[in-house]
Amino acid sequence: MCLAVPGRVESVEGSDPLERRGSVDFGGVRREVQLAFVPEAERGDWVLVHVGFAIARIDEDEAERMLDELERMETGGDAR
């Protein structure tokens, strides 16, 4: 089973679509992420990240729903 985690793009570097990278915030933890699979991603966008690659853009509502579900799975009960 694979898991992709939602995060918010804080900054983007590079102009070549295959080499664009971004700093993505995962609830206070920032990581550098490859943006080649989502060349349209910009600062402020929410993306799904799997093993260091953003694989899709998602809207904020979907990101919140996924974060709530991940928290629920972690705690074994109701989230927030």
N, C-alpha and C positions, 0 to 999 in steps of 0.2 A: 504494500500500500504506500502511496506517495502522499505527501502533505505539502500544500502550498500555503503560505502565511501572508495575510494582507499587511501592507505597510504603506506609508505616505512618502512620496518623493519630496525630499527637501532641497536637493540641488541636482543639476545635470551638467556633465562635462563632455566635451567632444562634439564634433560636427559630423563625423563619418558614422552613418547609421550602424555599422557593424562594430564600432568601437566605443559607442556612447556608454557612459557609466553614470550612475547616480548614487547619491547618498539617500538611503531610505530609512525612515524612522519606524521602528517596531515598538511602539509604546514606551519610548524613552531610550531604546537601544538603537543606535545607528550603525548601519552596515553599508559597504559599497556593493552595488548590484549592477550586473550587466543588463543593459536596456536594448540589446539588439533585437529581441523578439517583440518589443513594443516601441518602435521608433517614434510613435506619436506621443509617448509619455513626456510630460512636462512637470515642472515644480508645482506641487500641490495636488497632483493626481494620486489616486490610490492604485496600487498594483498588487498582483499576487506573485509571490516570490518562492521559487523552488530551487534549492541548491545554488543560490547566488545569482539566479537568472530571473528577471521579471518575465512572467509568461503571459500575463493578461492585464489589461486595465479594467478596473471595476469602479462602480460609483460608491460614494461614501456610505449609503444605506446598506449595500451589500457587504462592505468591509465591516461595518458595525455588527451586522448579523453574524458574520463569520467569527469575529472576535468574541462575541457573546457565546457562540456555540463552542469555541475552543476553551473558553473559561469554564463553561458548564462541564465539558468532558474532563478537564483537569480536576475540578472540585467534586465531580460525581453528583452534582445537583443543579439547582437553579443558578443561573448567572445573574449577577447584578440584581 
